[in-house]
Amino acid sequence: MRRPGHTVIRRWAAVVLAGACAGCHGSGPLLHPAHVLRPGAVRLGGGLSGDMVVAGAADAGASATGPATAEGAARRKLSEITVSPGVAPWASARVGIAGENEAGLTYTGRAIRLDGRHAFPLGDAALSIGLGASALLAGGPGPSAEGIDVHGAGLDVPLLLGFRSDADLYALWFGPRLGFELLGGEVRLPAAGAPLRGPLVDASGQHLQLGFVLGIRAGFRHVHVAIEASATYHHAEGEIAGDPVAIDQGTVAPGGGLTVTF
């Protein structure tokens, strides 16, 4: 007989594995406070993030049983390669640099991001401004993402205001984050009027995102748990199979991870 506890563990393990394998899904959380690391300090972290569409779903209004229209299929595919709703892993390494600076390298399943930022001390608070450059990876596995081979590049600028306790037991940060991406490659659309997969077609697009980030971190000495959520407006437009397509969507993206500083 299977014990209920073992079943719960297996289910959570499946969720974690799915996140680790979701090569194109999910958002890219920051999961760092506004204050930067001291010079020479290193922070490593790992966790999960997700992206849920709460407004402007690409399949809104589509029939649940009828064949997908060409326009609806193109809009859903554009959402997959730009907004990328779903669950993804998060892994990060950061290092403090003299002069209230910090650099980081982050893997989010959909992208590899290299960033740098500078913090302005404001008493117990800090104002941080950063610049991140991302290499966007190919589409991930799964029925809805089959046949996606899209790559690209992006830039994002987070501006964070944050507070932390004297002993760094906890920290709170919030602020806007602006991003822009260019993508190109090939996608596979469903065959018209049939459930079969259609041929690969050219795809290209631009993706603008404007979000607001809220995060909190708590822990003791070198180990902390960070939780972050962002609400983001996405505008994407481009061409799929030579036809113009555009979407406007709103997402909520929670994320969390464990970090170790040394």
C-alpha positions as CSV (number, residue, x, y, z in Angstrom):
1,M,0.0,0.0,0.0
2,R,1.3,3.4,-0.9
3,R,1.5,5.9,1.9
4,P,-0.1,9.3,1.4
5,G,3.1,11.1,2.3
6,H,5.0,9.2,-0.4
7,T,2.4,10.3,-3.0
8,V,2.7,13.9,-2.0
9,I,6.5,13.7,-2.3
10,R,6.2,12.2,-5.7
11,R,3.8,14.8,-6.9
12,W,6.1,17.6,-5.7
13,A,9.1,15.9,-7.3
14,A,7.2,15.8,-10.6
15,V,6.4,19.5,-10.4
16,V,10.1,20.3,-9.7
17,L,11.2,18.1,-12.6
18,A,8.7,19.7,-14.9
19,G,10.0,23.1,-14.0
20,A,13.6,22.0,-14.7
21,C,12.6,20.7,-18.1
22,A,10.4,23.6,-19.1
23,G,13.0,25.1,-21.5
24,C,10.9,28.0,-22.8
25,H,8.3,28.5,-20.2
26,G,8.2,30.9,-17.2
27,S,9.3,34.3,-16.3
28,G,12.6,35.5,-15.0
29,P,12.4,36.8,-11.5
30,L,15.1,39.0,-9.9
31,L,14.9,37.5,-6.4
32,H,17.6,39.9,-5.1
33,P,17.1,42.9,-2.8
34,A,17.9,46.5,-3.7
35,H,21.0,46.5,-1.6
36,V,24.1,45.1,-3.3
37,L,26.6,42.5,-2.0
38,R,29.7,43.7,-0.3
39,P,32.8,43.6,-2.6
40,G,34.0,40.1,-3.1
41,A,30.9,38.4,-1.6
42,V,29.2,35.7,-3.7
43,R,25.6,34.6,-3.6
44,L,24.2,31.4,-5.2
45,G,20.6,30.6,-5.5
46,G,18.1,28.2,-6.9
47,G,14.3,27.9,-7.1
48,L,11.2,28.0,-9.4
49,S,9.2,30.7,-11.1
50,G,6.0,30.9,-13.1
51,D,4.0,33.1,-15.4
52,M,0.2,33.1,-15.4
53,V,-1.9,35.0,-18.0
54,V,-4.6,36.9,-16.3
55,A,-5.8,39.3,-19.1
56,G,-5.9,39.0,-22.9
57,A,-5.4,35.3,-23.2
58,A,-4.5,34.4,-26.8
59,D,-7.3,31.7,-27.0
60,A,-10.0,33.9,-25.5
61,G,-13.2,33.5,-27.5
62,A,-12.0,30.4,-29.4
63,S,-14.3,27.4,-29.6
64,A,-13.4,24.6,-27.3
65,T,-14.3,21.9,-29.8
66,G,-14.0,23.5,-33.3
67,P,-10.8,23.8,-35.3
68,A,-8.5,26.7,-34.4
69,T,-8.6,29.6,-36.8
70,A,-5.3,30.6,-38.5
71,E,-5.3,33.9,-36.7
72,G,-6.0,32.3,-33.3
73,A,-3.3,29.7,-33.8
74,A,-0.8,32.5,-34.7
75,R,-1.7,34.5,-31.7
76,R,-1.3,31.6,-29.4
77,K,2.1,30.8,-30.9
78,L,3.2,34.4,-30.5
79,S,2.2,34.2,-26.9
80,E,4.2,31.0,-26.4
81,I,7.4,32.5,-27.8
82,T,7.2,35.9,-26.1
83,V,5.1,35.8,-22.9
84,S,5.9,32.1,-22.4
85,P,3.3,31.3,-19.7
86,G,4.2,28.3,-17.5
87,V,6.7,27.1,-14.9
88,A,10.5,27.3,-15.1
89,P,13.6,26.8,-13.0
90,W,15.6,29.7,-11.6
91,A,19.3,29.5,-10.9
92,S,21.6,32.5,-10.1
93,A,25.1,33.5,-9.2
94,R,25.9,37.1,-8.1
95,V,29.1,38.8,-6.9
96,G,29.7,42.1,-5.2
97,I,32.0,44.7,-6.8
98,A,33.6,47.7,-5.1
99,G,31.8,51.0,-5.4
100,E,28.2,49.7,-4.5
101,N,28.1,47.6,-7.6
102,E,27.0,44.0,-8.3
103,A,27.0,41.6,-11.3
104,G,25.0,38.5,-11.8
105,L,24.4,35.5,-14.2
106,T,20.9,33.9,-14.1
107,Y,19.3,31.0,-15.9
108,T,15.5,31.0,-16.1
109,G,14.7,28.1,-18.6
110,R,13.7,30.6,-21.3
111,A,16.8,32.7,-21.1
112,I,20.4,33.2,-19.8
113,R,20.7,36.7,-18.4
114,L,23.9,38.7,-17.6
115,D,23.3,41.9,-15.6
116,G,25.0,44.6,-13.6
117,R,23.6,47.2,-11.2
118,H,24.5,50.1,-9.0
119,A,23.0,50.9,-5.6
120,F,22.6,54.4,-4.1
121,P,22.5,54.1,-0.2
122,L,19.7,56.1,1.3
123,G,20.2,55.7,5.0
124,D,18.5,52.3,5.9
125,A,17.2,52.1,2.4
126,A,18.8,51.7,-1.0
127,L,17.9,52.6,-4.6
128,S,19.2,50.2,-7.2
129,I,19.3,50.6,-11.0
130,G,20.4,47.7,-13.2
131,L,20.8,46.7,-16.8
132,G,20.3,43.1,-18.0
133,A,21.1,41.5,-21.3
134,S,19.5,38.1,-22.1
135,A,20.0,35.4,-24.7
136,L,16.7,33.8,-25.4
137,L,16.6,30.1,-25.9
138,A,14.6,27.8,-28.1
139,G,11.1,26.6,-27.3
140,G,10.5,23.9,-24.7
141,P,8.9,20.5,-24.7
142,G,5.2,19.9,-24.5
143,P,2.2,19.5,-26.9
144,S,1.7,23.3,-27.2
145,A,5.4,24.0,-27.8
146,E,6.3,21.3,-30.3
147,G,8.0,22.6,-33.4
148,I,9.2,25.8,-31.8
149,D,12.8,26.8,-32.8
150,V,13.0,30.5,-31.9
151,H,16.0,32.4,-30.5
152,G,16.6,36.1,-29.8
153,A,18.0,38.7,-27.4
154,G,16.6,41.1,-24.9
155,L,17.4,44.0,-22.6
156,D,15.7,44.9,-19.3
157,V,16.1,47.7,-16.8
158,P,14.9,47.1,-13.2
159,L,14.7,50.0,-10.8
160,L,14.3,48.9,-7.1
161,L,13.8,50.7,-3.8
162,G,14.4,48.5,-0.8
163,F,14.8,48.2,2.9
164,R,16.6,45.7,5.1
165,S,17.2,45.1,8.8
166,D,20.5,45.9,10.5
167,A,21.5,42.2,10.8
168,D,20.0,41.4,7.3
169,L,17.4,39.1,8.8
170,Y,14.9,40.4,6.3
171,A,14.7,42.7,3.3
172,L,11.9,44.2,1.2
173,W,12.1,45.6,-2.3
174,F,9.8,46.9,-5.0
175,G,9.9,48.9,-8.2
176,P,9.3,49.0,-12.0
177,R,11.0,46.8,-14.6
178,L,11.0,47.6,-18.3
179,G,12.1,45.0,-20.9
180,F,12.3,44.7,-24.7
181,E,13.1,41.6,-26.8
182,L,13.7,40.6,-30.5
183,L,13.0,37.1,-31.6
184,G,13.2,35.1,-34.8
185,G,13.1,31.5,-36.0
186,E,10.5,28.9,-37.0
187,V,7.3,27.6,-35.4
188,R,4.8,24.9,-36.4
189,L,1.2,25.8,-36.7
190,P,-1.7,23.2,-36.7
191,A,-3.0,22.2,-40.1
192,A,-6.1,24.1,-41.0
193,G,-9.2,22.2,-40.0
194,A,-7.4,19.2,-38.7
195,P,-5.6,18.2,-35.4
196,L,-2.5,17.3,-37.4
197,R,0.7,19.4,-37.1
198,G,1.3,21.7,-40.0
199,P,4.6,22.6,-41.6
200,L,7.3,24.8,-40.0
201,V,6.9,28.5,-40.9
202,D,9.0,31.5,-40.4
203,A,8.3,33.6,-37.3
204,S,9.7,36.9,-36.0
205,G,8.5,39.3,-33.3
206,Q,9.2,42.2,-30.9
207,H,8.2,42.0,-27.3
208,L,7.7,45.0,-24.9
209,Q,7.1,44.4,-21.3
210,L,6.4,46.8,-18.4
211,G,6.1,45.3,-14.9
212,F,6.1,46.1,-11.2
213,V,8.1,43.9,-8.9
214,L,7.5,43.2,-5.2
215,G,9.8,40.9,-3.2
216,I,10.7,39.9,0.3
217,R,13.6,37.9,1.7
218,A,14.2,36.4,5.2
219,G,16.8,34.3,6.8
220,F,19.8,34.2,9.1
221,R,23.5,34.9,8.4
222,H,24.3,33.2,5.1
223,V,21.1,31.4,4.1
224,H,17.9,33.2,3.0
225,V,14.6,32.4,1.4
226,A,13.3,34.9,-1.2
227,I,9.8,35.3,-2.6
228,E,8.9,37.7,-5.4
229,A,5.9,38.5,-7.5
230,S,5.5,40.7,-10.5
231,A,2.6,42.1,-12.5
232,T,3.5,42.7,-16.1
233,Y,1.8,44.2,-19.2
234,H,3.1,42.6,-22.5
235,H,2.7,43.9,-26.0
236,A,4.1,41.7,-28.8
237,E,3.8,42.0,-32.5
238,G,5.4,40.3,-35.5
239,E,4.9,38.0,-38.4
240,I,4.1,34.3,-38.5
241,A,4.0,32.6,-41.9
242,G,4.2,36.1,-43.5
243,D,1.0,37.3,-41.8
244,P,1.1,40.1,-39.2
245,V,0.0,39.2,-35.7
246,A,-0.1,41.0,-32.3
247,I,-1.1,40.4,-28.7
248,D,-1.6,42.4,-25.6
249,Q,-1.6,40.4,-22.3
250,G,-1.3,40.9,-18.6
251,T,0.5,38.3,-16.4
252,V,1.2,37.7,-12.8
253,A,4.5,35.9,-12.1
254,P,5.3,34.5,-8.7
255,G,8.8,33.1,-7.9
256,G,10.8,31.8,-5.0
257,G,14.2,30.4,-4.2
258,L,16.8,29.6,-1.6
259,T,20.1,31.7,-1.6
260,V,23.4,31.1,0.1
261,T,25.9,33.9,0.6
262,F,29.6,33.5,1.3
